[in-house]
Amino acid sequence: MALALENGRRQFDYWLTVYKRTWKGTLISSFLLPLLYLAAMGIGLGSFVDRNGTGALGGVSYLQFIAPGLLAATALQVAVGEATYPVMSGLKWQKFFHSMIATPLRPVDVVGGQLGFIAFRVGSTCAVFLAVIAVFGGLESPLGVLALPVALLVGMAAAAPVAAVASRLENDSGFAMIFRFGVIPAFLFSGAFFPVSQLPNWIEWLAYLSPLWHGVALSRDLAMGTINPPLALLNVVYLLTWFAVGTWFAVRGFTKRLVG
């Protein structure tokens, strides 16, 4: 256990050093775009929605309705971005994961280090976003601060299985499928912008299978102070299952590519 923690710490130092050189390139995608979404949808469009009353949204403004959903969606998008091209780069193009394996590090340590850095990226991005949401009045309840660990859990529930898929791909053409048929539909039908109960039944149940829907639902309940403990537990267990299963497959994929 102590060895695994030490190996994880060393890898985090590596990823943090790399990020210090590249962080400026992430400002637009990680910070500016979510804020523009919040301003355009929550304040711009929200002003028109609120004119017709807020009863359909549980008595809260449209800004307060979509802000927790955008937080969870941002976590998923950042996580998927860090689990696709960087993973393939380490395995196929720059092959720095192979250099790591030449040391006492094991594939499971490499996966742990990669996921740990993704957790840092998701956590730091969402912390800033949550602070902006609070300033804009998007949190109805003090419990809304707990939306941050929920967003982190959403990110890891997405990052682990995507990293597992990336470890098995031979080129980056498969990433287009992930974004087109995974990220975009999950984003649109996650309940972030409207209740999924308004969808046809068969689409509604597909939405419930998405880990993002569970993250959006839990974040919104926390932000509104309307938490339902049994449902919240179900949301957390579902997200943890995605993370655990995805991590297991990621370790297997990395082991096959790095050790053979």
VEXGU-68624 format. One record per residue (C-alpha): x, y, z. Coordinates in pm, whole numbers, plus 50000, padded with zeros to 5 digits. Layout:
XYZ
...
//
This chain:
500005000050000
502795024050094
504645015749772
501525022049563
501005055949730
504635065449672
504445055249307
501265075449269
502905105949426
505855103949189
503615101748886
501525130749006
504715151549030
505415142648667
501925151748546
501915183948747
505255193948593
503835187748245
500675207148325
502655237248445
503945240248089
500605235147914
497925249448145
497395280947937
496105259647651
493305246247870
491905279747981
489365283147698
488065247347689
488115241448065
487105275248207
485865300247947
483445277947752
481535265748062
481215301648181
479885312347841
477355283847856
476285295448200
475935331548090
474175324147761
471825296747879
471335305748244
471165343348220
470345350247855
467855322747773
466935319748141
465475354748147
462905344147885
462165310948054
461605327048393
459025351148247
456655321748205
457025311048567
459285286348743
456725260448853
457895234748598
461435238048732
460605232349097
460185269049180
463785279049104
465135301448830
466415286148508
469945296348608
469635276848932
468165247548740
470925243848479
473975254848680
474455221448867
473905202548540
476515223348360
478945216548643
478525178948606
478685181248225
481895201348245
483415174348463
482545147748206
483915167847913
487215175648085
487615139448192
486925125147847
489345149847691
492125139147927
491365102047884
491495100947504
494395117447321
496785119347621
496325082147683
496925073047319
499915096147310
501455078347605
500845044047456
501415049247083
502885082846983
505235096347248
505225063347439
506085078747775
504055051447945
506605026547814
509335046847981
507415045248307
507185007448284
510965005848245
511095016948609
509654997148901
506215011048812
503524985848720
500664991048471
498264995348762
500515023348893
500535040248552
496735038648534
496475052048887
498775081148805
496865089748488
493495088448662
494905108348954
495955136348721
492545135648551
490955138948895
493155169448958
492105185048627
488425178348686
488565190049048
490425222548978
488225231648681
484975224048862
486085242349177
486475274548978
483195268448797
481355261749124
482695294049270
481365313348969
477995295949000
477825306749365
478635342849270
475885342449007
473405329949268
473135295049122
473145276949457
469865276149646
471275256249939
474625254550125
474615217550036
475475229049686
479165228949776
478915190949781
478285192549408
482065195349371
482835159649488
479865147949283
481355164348974
484675147749052
482925114149075
481195120348742
484535128248584
486155096448713
483125075548615
483695087648259
487515088748255
488145052848362
486075035148092
487185059747822
490825053747916
490115016547892
488765021047540
491675043747442
494165017347557
492714992847303
492495015847000
495185015846731
494435051146608
492475081546712
489595076846466
487625059346741
487605091046949
485195107246705
482715079646784
483155085647157
482415122647123
479625119746864
477735090347009
478785092647372
479645127247499
477265148347288
474105127247343
474925123947712
475325161647734
472085169447551
469915143247723
471395144348073
468635165848219
470995195448244
468775218048032
465325202848080
463755174348281
464235141448094
460695131948199
459585153647906
461245129647660
459565099347501
459675069447734
462315049747543
464675079647529
463975088047893
465135053648007
468245056047790
469045088947965
468865071348302
471625047348189
474055076048145
476335083148441
476005119948360
472265119448433
472975105648780
475575132648837
473255160048717
470355147648930
472475144949243
474195178549190
470855195849135
469305180449446
472275192149650
472195227149501
468465230149570
468615214049913
466065187549811
468275157349862
466615123049871
469005099850063
467995066649899
468115081749550
471385099549628
472895066549743
471755050149420
473375078249218
476675074749405
476755036749378
476005038549006
478825063248945
481255043249161
480375011948962
481265028948636
484545040648787
485465006848936
484604986448627
486285011748399
489445011548608
489594973548599
489354973348220
491855001948194
494424982448396
493894952248172
494244973547859
497404990947980
498904957748087
498314942447744
499834972247564
502784978047796
503714942947911
502124920347651
//
